[in-house]
């Protein structure tokens, strides 16, 4: 016999199923919600009525083709239910975006980072001021914001409800707690994720929407000033679990040189932009890494490599080898899965590919099973943004269903 508490738990789970179905499809009829969730028609009617009364979803009539017959009634997330702020912190810019509860982008601006201005205290004030300016531009108040979702490269505290940046190429080992920074003035849910984790999240969501592909797992590797990894795998009960192993700072070889993290021999020390720059110009491996390498400088090294310059070509090949060795180790721990390569470094993938495939072939498992499918995805910025919304709106939906 179901107790009151267990009945309430079932109701919350069913509400979450309905919100998740509407999140994926945006617009669904009563019958379509029932088919997507497996819930009985009466249950769907009760849940949609409750969510509509709470101002979470809205319904609208859609005329059938030809104009004859009763119009279809479609349910959709109510856009003005609340708002989400998305912040992407990268090596050269910080991007601030505002979306509504339906996931529609409403406003966006970017601020260049001053590479001579280091430290979290200076950035913290700039960050808070930018959030306030984003709201003022849309004439919104803080209480209308449901979540502030932030991303950065580096190590993120993975504890529940934590939003603490532990280490990053932007601030080094100087930590920043975003939840504490915004409390108590902001009541919004504050979330912090590794950027490449969000790329994997978005790619997994896209794969899930194409069920004929039979999604099981995938990995996203971001190439650029730093090296990131996101791994998405389907769990036993159909849920998608996404993690961001510390791939860029896995040991490759001590000869790879000094990394920005302070250790010697990391994958990033060979495959990050500063590692390629160092190898191309035969700079001593213990030289302190460059804070930032402009794309224009990398383009010059790439052009030299394509023209047959020995050291430039060697630098990219060694970078590819470090990436390939890392991928082979990662797949030995998980399973063979498709690899998606993203980030500004994809423009040099032709120079990296030979060394990368050589490194991948070092794995016995991959020599027996064959190399993984490797695809280049150019629009990393879109994927990061989509991953933000997928994760943030999913958390908001779960909290609404619980409430």
PENOR-V117702 format. One record per residue. N is the residue number from 1. RES is the residue in three letters. SS is DSSP state (a for helix, b for strand, c for the rest). Layout:
N|RES|SS, N|RES|SS
This chain:
1|UNK|c, 2|UNK|c, 3|UNK|c, 4|UNK|a, 5|UNK|a, 6|UNK|a, 7|UNK|a, 8|UNK|a, 9|UNK|a, 10|UNK|a, 11|UNK|a, 12|UNK|a, 13|UNK|a, 14|UNK|a, 15|UNK|a, 16|UNK|a, 17|UNK|a, 18|UNK|a, 19|UNK|a, 20|UNK|a, 21|UNK|a, 22|UNK|a, 23|UNK|a, 24|UNK|a, 25|UNK|a, 26|UNK|c, 27|UNK|c, 28|UNK|b, 29|UNK|b, 30|UNK|a, 31|UNK|a, 32|UNK|a, 33|UNK|a, 34|UNK|a, 35|UNK|a, 36|UNK|a, 37|UNK|a, 38|UNK|c, 39|UNK|c, 40|UNK|c, 41|UNK|a, 42|UNK|a, 43|UNK|a, 44|UNK|a, 45|UNK|a, 46|UNK|a, 47|UNK|a, 48|UNK|a, 49|UNK|a, 50|UNK|a, 51|UNK|a, 52|UNK|a, 53|UNK|a, 54|UNK|c, 55|UNK|c, 56|UNK|c, 57|UNK|b, 58|UNK|b, 59|UNK|b, 60|UNK|b, 61|UNK|b, 62|UNK|b, 63|UNK|c, 64|UNK|c, 65|UNK|c, 66|UNK|c, 67|UNK|c, 68|UNK|c, 69|UNK|c, 70|UNK|c, 71|UNK|c, 72|UNK|b, 73|UNK|b, 74|UNK|b, 75|UNK|b, 76|UNK|b, 77|UNK|b, 78|UNK|c, 79|UNK|a, 80|UNK|a, 81|UNK|a, 82|UNK|c, 83|UNK|b, 84|UNK|b, 85|UNK|b, 86|UNK|b, 87|UNK|b, 88|UNK|b, 89|UNK|b, 90|UNK|c, 91|UNK|c, 92|UNK|c, 93|UNK|b, 94|UNK|b, 95|UNK|b, 96|UNK|b, 97|UNK|b, 98|UNK|b, 99|UNK|b, 100|UNK|b, 101|UNK|c, 102|UNK|c, 103|UNK|c, 104|UNK|c, 105|UNK|b, 106|UNK|b, 107|UNK|b, 108|UNK|b, 109|UNK|b, 110|UNK|b, 111|UNK|b, 112|UNK|b, 113|UNK|c, 114|UNK|c, 115|UNK|c, 116|UNK|c, 117|UNK|c, 118|UNK|c, 119|UNK|c, 120|UNK|a, 121|UNK|a, 122|UNK|a, 123|UNK|a, 124|UNK|a, 125|UNK|a, 126|UNK|a, 127|UNK|a, 128|UNK|a, 129|UNK|a, 130|UNK|a, 131|UNK|a, 132|UNK|a, 133|UNK|a, 134|UNK|a, 135|UNK|a, 136|UNK|a, 137|UNK|a, 138|UNK|c, 139|UNK|c, 140|UNK|c, 141|UNK|c, 142|UNK|a, 143|UNK|a, 144|UNK|a, 145|UNK|b, 146|UNK|b, 147|UNK|b, 148|UNK|b, 149|UNK|b, 150|UNK|b, 151|UNK|b, 152|UNK|b, 153|UNK|c, 154|UNK|c, 155|UNK|b, 156|UNK|b, 157|UNK|c, 158|UNK|c, 159|UNK|c, 160|UNK|c, 161|UNK|c, 162|UNK|c, 163|UNK|c, 164|UNK|b, 165|UNK|b, 166|UNK|b, 167|UNK|b, 168|UNK|b, 169|UNK|c, 170|UNK|c, 171|UNK|c, 172|UNK|b, 173|UNK|c, 174|UNK|c, 175|UNK|c, 176|UNK|b, 177|UNK|b, 178|UNK|a, 179|UNK|a, 180|UNK|a, 181|UNK|a, 182|UNK|a, 183|UNK|c, 184|UNK|c, 185|UNK|c, 186|UNK|c, 187|UNK|c, 188|UNK|c, 189|UNK|b, 190|UNK|b, 191|UNK|b, 192|UNK|b, 193|UNK|b, 194|UNK|b, 195|UNK|a, 196|UNK|a, 197|UNK|a, 198|UNK|a, 199|UNK|a, 200|UNK|a, 201|UNK|a, 202|UNK|a, 203|UNK|a, 204|UNK|a, 205|UNK|a, 206|UNK|a, 207|UNK|a, 208|UNK|a, 209|UNK|c, 210|UNK|c, 211|UNK|a, 212|UNK|a, 213|UNK|a, 214|UNK|c, 215|UNK|c, 216|UNK|c, 217|UNK|b, 218|UNK|b, 219|UNK|b, 220|UNK|b, 221|UNK|b, 222|UNK|b, 223|UNK|c, 224|UNK|c, 225|UNK|c, 226|UNK|c, 227|UNK|c, 228|UNK|b, 229|UNK|b, 230|UNK|b, 231|UNK|b, 232|UNK|b, 233|UNK|b, 234|UNK|b, 235|UNK|c, 236|UNK|c, 237|UNK|c, 238|UNK|c, 239|UNK|c, 240|UNK|b, 241|UNK|b, 242|UNK|b, 243|UNK|b, 244|UNK|c, 245|UNK|c, 246|UNK|c, 247|UNK|a, 248|UNK|a, 249|UNK|a, 250|UNK|c, 251|UNK|b, 252|UNK|c, 253|UNK|c, 254|UNK|a, 255|UNK|a, 256|UNK|a, 257|UNK|c, 258|UNK|b, 259|UNK|c, 260|UNK|c, 261|UNK|c, 262|UNK|c, 263|UNK|c, 264|UNK|b, 265|UNK|c, 266|UNK|b, 267|UNK|a, 268|UNK|a, 269|UNK|a, 270|UNK|a, 271|UNK|a, 272|UNK|c, 273|UNK|a, 274|UNK|a, 275|UNK|a, 276|UNK|a, 277|UNK|a, 278|UNK|a, 279|UNK|a, 280|UNK|a, 281|UNK|c, 282|UNK|c, 283|UNK|c, 284|UNK|c, 285|UNK|c, 286|UNK|c, 287|UNK|c, 288|UNK|c, 289|UNK|c, 290|UNK|c, 291|UNK|c, 292|UNK|c, 293|UNK|c, 294|UNK|c, 295|UNK|a, 296|UNK|a, 297|UNK|a, 298|UNK|a, 299|UNK|a, 300|UNK|a, 301|UNK|a, 302|UNK|a, 303|UNK|a, 304|UNK|a, 305|UNK|a, 306|UNK|a, 307|UNK|c, 308|UNK|c, 309|UNK|c, 310|UNK|a, 311|UNK|a, 312|UNK|a, 313|UNK|a, 314|UNK|a, 315|UNK|a, 316|UNK|a, 317|UNK|a, 318|UNK|a, 319|UNK|a, 320|UNK|a, 321|UNK|a, 322|UNK|a, 323|UNK|a, 324|UNK|a, 325|UNK|a, 326|UNK|a, 327|UNK|a, 328|UNK|a, 329|UNK|a, 330|UNK|a, 331|UNK|a, 332|UNK|a, 333|UNK|a, 334|UNK|c, 335|UNK|c, 336|UNK|c, 337|UNK|c, 338|UNK|b, 339|UNK|b, 340|UNK|b, 341|UNK|b, 342|UNK|b, 343|UNK|c, 344|UNK|a, 345|UNK|a, 346|UNK|a, 347|UNK|a, 348|UNK|a, 349|UNK|a, 350|UNK|a, 351|UNK|a, 352|UNK|a, 353|UNK|a, 354|UNK|a, 355|UNK|a, 356|UNK|a, 357|UNK|a, 358|UNK|a, 359|UNK|a, 360|UNK|a, 361|UNK|c, 362|UNK|c, 363|UNK|c, 364|UNK|a, 365|UNK|a, 366|UNK|a, 367|UNK|a, 368|UNK|a, 369|UNK|a, 370|UNK|c, 371|UNK|c, 372|UNK|c, 373|UNK|c, 374|UNK|b, 375|UNK|b, 376|UNK|b, 377|UNK|c, 378|UNK|c, 379|UNK|c, 380|UNK|a, 381|UNK|a, 382|UNK|a, 383|UNK|a, 384|UNK|a, 385|UNK|a, 386|UNK|a, 387|UNK|a, 388|UNK|a, 389|UNK|a, 390|UNK|a, 391|UNK|a, 392|UNK|a, 393|UNK|a, 394|UNK|a, 395|UNK|a, 396|UNK|a, 397|UNK|a, 398|UNK|a, 399|UNK|a, 400|UNK|a, 401|UNK|a, 402|UNK|a, 403|UNK|c
